[in-house]
Amino acid sequence: MRDSANDSRAKIFLDGEEALVQHHGTPAGQKEIHAETLDLANGRAFPTPQLKRLVERIDFAAQLFSD
């Protein structure tokens, strides 16, 4: 079952990453980092289910420490 809230947040995040790669004011080193993030999300570096699980674990950890 897909969680549409997580999918929506992921799309917003990845759209932001794409914008930073395309933005002329983004330093080259940062563009590389944003491009690698997009590669990860698009399954070019790891299969998507592994990335999704990693993102879910990071999100869970962030919720634990947000109080």
KOLVOTI-129254 format. One line per 10 residues: number of its first residue (from 1); their letters; for each residue x negated, y negated, z negated of N, C-alpha, C, CB. Coordinates in pm, 1 decimal. Atoms other than C-alpha are relative to their C-alpha. Glycine has a CB too. Layout:
<pts>
NUM> A> X:Y:Z:X:Y:Z:X:Y:Z:X:Y:Z ~ ...
</pts>
This chain:
<pts>
1> MRDSANDSRA> -84.5:117.3:0.0:0.0:0.0:0.0:-89.4:-124.2:0.0:96.3:0.5:-122.3 ~ 79.9:122.1:-10.4:-138.3:-341.3:93.6:56.5:-106.3:-92.7:-3.6:-51.6:145.6 ~ -39.5:110.3:86.6:-130.0:-632.2:-144.0:-5.8:-127.5:83.1:-92.1:-9.9:-127.2 ~ -2.7:115.4:-90.4:-16.8:-929.3:65.0:-61.9:-124.8:-63.3:143.3:-29.8:42.2 ~ 63.3:115.3:65.8:-135.3:-1182.0:-197.1:-151.0:6.5:17.6:36.4:-4.6:-150.8 ~ 144.2:-15.6:-19.4:-488.6:-1041.0:-177.8:-37.2:-20.8:146.3:-46.2:139.0:-47.3 ~ 26.8:18.5:-142.4:-470.2:-1029.7:201.4:3.7:-148.3:35.9:102.0:78.3:85.0 ~ -10.2:143.9:-26.9:-360.5:-1396.0:207.3:-121.5:-74.4:-52.8:127.4:-57.3:-62.6 ~ 118.6:65.2:56.8:-644.0:-1500.1:-25.4:-123.7:33.5:81.7:-20.4:42.3:-146.7 ~ 115.5:-40.0:-81.4:-893.5:-1302.5:183.4:-2.0:-78.6:130.7:3.1:152.1:28.9
11> KIFLDGEEAL> -5.6:74.9:-126.6:-773.6:-1473.4:502.9:-41.3:-144.8:-21.4:141.6:6.1:60.7 ~ 36.8:138.7:29.3:-802.7:-1819.1:345.5:-150.7:-10.9:-20.9:75.5:-51.6:-124.7 ~ 143.7:0.4:26.2:-1153.3:-1736.0:221.2:-78.7:16.7:129.5:-36.8:111.2:-99.2 ~ 73.8:-26.6:-123.5:-1267.3:-1595.8:556.3:16.3:-113.6:101.0:46.5:131.7:62.0 ~ -16.9:117.7:-86.4:-1117.9:-1891.2:745.1:-96.4:-111.0:-43.2:147.2:-51.1:-4.4 ~ 95.2:98.4:51.3:-1325.9:-2115.4:519.5:-142.6:33.8:37.4:11.8:-10.8:-149.8 ~ 134.4:-43.4:-38.8:-1637.1:-1909.3:587.5:-25.3:-30.4:147.7:-18.6:151.0:-27.7 ~ 12.9:27.4:-143.7:-1575.9:-1939.1:963.4:-17.6:-149.3:24.4:123.4:52.2:76.8 ~ 10.6:145.4:-15.9:-1528.8:-2315.8:931.1:-139.7:-47.8:-38.0:106.1:-71.9:-85.9 ~ 134.5:40.6:42.2:-1860.1:-2346.2:745.1:-106.0:41.6:101.7:-32.8:60.1:-136.5
21> VQHHGTPAGQ> 94.1:-43.5:-104.4:-2040.1:-2147.8:1017.0:6.1:-96.9:118.1:32.1:145.6:47.1 ~ -18.9:87.8:-115.8:-1895.0:-2379.5:1283.4:-32.8:-146.4:-29.2:142.3:10.4:48.8 ~ 19.7:140.9:36.8:-1946.6:-2705.7:1089.9:-144.2:-43.0:27.7:34.7:-22.6:-149.3 ~ 133.4:47.7:-37.1:-2239.8:-2908.5:1222.2:-81.1:-45.9:-120.9:11.5:-113.8:99.6 ~ 71.1:48.8:117.4:-2325.2:-3040.1:874.0:-48.8:109.1:-93.6:87.4:-92.0:-75.1 ~ 42.6:-110.1:85.4:-2380.7:-2695.5:722.8:-145.7:33.6:31.4:91.5:124.7:19.8 ~ 140.6:-34.9:-24.1:-2755.6:-2626.4:676.4:-13.5:141.3:59.3:-80.5:-9.9:-131.4 ~ 19.3:-127.1:-71.6:-2891.3:-2339.2:887.8:-3.1:120.8:-94.1:-129.4:-5.0:80.3 ~ 8.0:-112.3:93.2:-2972.7:-2116.2:588.2:135.8:37.5:-55.8:-94.0:-33.0:-113.4 ~ -134.3:-27.2:50.9:-2620.3:-2151.3:454.7:89.1:58.7:109.4:63.0:-128.3:-56.2
31> KEIHAETLDL> -77.1:-56.6:-111.4:-2474.2:-2080.4:798.5:-25.8:149.4:11.1:-35.5:-70.3:132.9 ~ 34.0:-142.0:-7.8:-2659.9:-1748.2:797.8:73.2:79.5:-107.6:-151.6:19.7:-13.8 ~ -69.6:-68.0:110.1:-2510.7:-1655.5:460.6:148.8:13.8:32.6:-19.2:-77.4:-133.5 ~ -141.8:-5.0:-33.7:-2158.5:-1743.4:576.6:24.9:96.7:115.9:51.5:-140.4:35.7 ~ -13.3:-92.3:-113.0:-2210.6:-1551.2:901.5:-11.6:145.1:-47.5:-107.4:-29.9:107.3 ~ 12.4:-136.0:53.4:-2325.3:-1243.6:706.5:125.2:40.7:-76.5:-122.7:10.7:-91.2 ~ -125.8:-28.1:69.7:-2014.7:-1268.9:488.7:106.8:41.1:100.5:46.8:-123.4:-81.3 ~ -96.8:-35.1:-103.9:-1802.8:-1264.0:804.9:-30.7:136.6:59.5:1.1:-106.1:110.1 ~ 38.2:-130.9:-51.2:-1999.7:-965.9:936.2:44.9:111.1:-95.4:-151.8:6.4:21.7 ~ -43.2:-98.3:99.0:-1931.4:-778.7:612.6:151.0:19.9:5.6:-42.5:-43.4:-140.8
41> ANGRAFPTPQ> -146.1:-7.4:-0.2:-1561.9:-861.0:624.7:54.2:65.0:126.6:59.0:-138.6:-15.2 ~ -45.4:-56.1:-127.4:-1532.9:-758.2:987.8:-49.9:141.6:23.1:-44.8:-87.8:113.5 ~ 42.0:-139.4:-8.9:-1688.7:-418.6:918.7:-125.6:23.1:80.5:108.2:79.8:57.9 ~ 121.3:-17.8:-79.4:-2010.4:-482.2:1107.1:-115.9:49.3:-85.3:-38.0:-130.4:68.4 ~ 108.6:-43.6:86.9:-2226.8:-413.5:803.3:41.2:121.3:-83.1:-43.7:-114.2:-91.7 ~ -53.7:-109.6:79.8:-2008.8:-180.9:593.8:142.7:26.2:45.2:-5.5:-32.5:-152.7 ~ -141.4:-24.1:-30.1:-1677.2:-9.7:652.1:89.1:-87.2:-89.7:34.9:150.3:-18.6 ~ -89.7:91.3:69.2:-1390.3:-238.1:547.3:49.5:52.4:-134.8:117.1:-29.7:87.3 ~ -49.3:-43.8:131.9:-1255.2:-14.4:267.1:-102.5:-21.6:-111.6:38.2:147.5:5.4 ~ 102.3:24.4:101.4:-1588.4:-44.6:83.8:-5.0:-147.4:-37.1:-137.3:46.6:49.6
51> LKRLVERIDF> 2.1:143.7:26.9:-1586.2:-422.6:117.7:122.8:-39.8:-80.4:-6.6:-80.3:131.6 ~ -122.6:33.3:72.5:-1225.1:-441.6:3.0:-13.0:43.2:-145.7:123.1:67.5:66.0 ~ 16.3:-47.2:137.9:-1309.9:-233.4:-304.7:-95.8:-91.2:-76.8:-52.1:145.9:-1.8 ~ 94.9:90.1:64.5:-1607.8:-457.5:-381.8:66.6:-132.6:-35.1:-121.2:-23.8:90.6 ~ -68.5:126.1:25.1:-1396.1:-771.8:-349.1:99.7:15.7:-114.4:71.4:-49.0:127.2 ~ -95.3:-24.4:108.7:-1129.6:-620.2:-574.5:-71.0:7.8:-134.3:78.2:129.2:25.3 ~ 75.2:-10.8:125.0:-1392.3:-538.0:-838.3:-51.7:-136.5:-45.9:-117.1:97.6:16.8 ~ 45.4:134.9:34.3:-1534.9:-890.4:-822.9:116.7:-82.5:-52.0:-64.5:-69.1:122.3 ~ -119.5:72.3:42.5:-1184.1:-1034.9:-850.6:41.8:43.4:-141.1:115.6:23.2:100.1 ~ -34.3:-52.8:131.8:-1111.4:-809.1:-1149.7:-94.6:-54.5:-105.8:-3.9:153.3:0.6
61> AAQLFSD> 99.5:51.8:96.1:-1435.5:-912.9:-1322.1:20.7:-148.5:-24.3:-143.6:25.3:50.8 ~ -23.7:144.3:15.8:-1357.7:-1279.7:-1258.7:120.4:-24.5:-90.5:22.1:-67.3:137.7 ~ -117.9:15.0:86.3:-1017.8:-1236.9:-1424.0:-35.9:31.1:-144.2:114.5:91.6:47.1 ~ 39.5:-35.4:136.9:-1179.4:-1074.5:-1727.1:-70.9:-114.8:-70.8:-90.1:122.4:1.5 ~ 83.4:103.7:60.5:-1414.4:-1365.7:-1783.7:56.2:-141.2:19.2:-139.1:6.8:57.7 ~ -56.2:132.5:-25.0:-1181.3:-1650.5:-1685.9:64.6:-62.2:-123.3:101.2:8.1:110.5 ~ -64.0:53.6:121.9:-1035.9:-1688.6:-2036.2:-92.0:-76.9:-82.8:57.3:107.4:-81.9
</pts>
